[in-house]
Amino acid sequence: MAIDSQTVFVVDDEPVVRKAVSLILEQAGHRIETFASAKEFLERYDGSQPGCLVSDVRMPGMDGMDLLRHLSQQGRKIPVVMLSAHGDIPMAIDAVKTGAIDFLEKPADPDVLRQKVAGALAMDLKWRIDLDEKEEIEQLASTLTPRELEVLRLLVDGKDAKIVAQVLGSSYNTVRVQRASIMKKMKADNIADLVRMMNLIKSQE
């Protein structure tokens, strides 16, 4: 996925702020889309669009915190940088707990804002790469037989072939053959690869 395909979505009810934030980020080469309200953003935002969100906290109607909660409830994963002219520590903590990755006070220092947005975009890119890999891993795992899936779970839990054979009431040689088949189907070089694959799937759930 190309970095230049990412967009920074700026949500703020004040036109002056939207313009200022847009200019700061455009100077860093980012593509910008602006919204006057959280409602407008939700109506136009397509979760498949790569990028990050820069949102004001205090807005009429649905505010920034409500927007964070809505995105979280809908399972729409996007890195969010919150801005507030009235920020305080409890609000910042609440924002991060609700899903924001950063909280900046207005007026945000241009260099700091660009740095935080760059980090948010990098996070979004990693999430999407991990999601693509997760889908590939799940496709590979779908080729395993039910018994191979049982063997896989035990191997990932740290059991060696002898223990797996005892647990499943099978022979050691049979488990060795099944392990080799799993490695081939999953395109894994070793058990550590299998562990990483399964951990990635869990982390994306």
Secondary structure, DSSP 8 states (H G I E B T S, - for coil): --GGG-EEEEE-S-HHHHHHHHHHHHTTT-EEEEESSHHHHHHH--TTS-EEEEEES--SSS-HHHHHHHHHHTT----EEEEETT--HHHHHHHHHHT-SEEEESS--HHHHHHHHHHHHHHHHHHHHHHHHHHHHHHHHTTS-HHHHHHHHHHHTT--HHHHHHHHT--HHHHHHHHHHHHHHHT-SSHHHHHHHHHHHHHT-
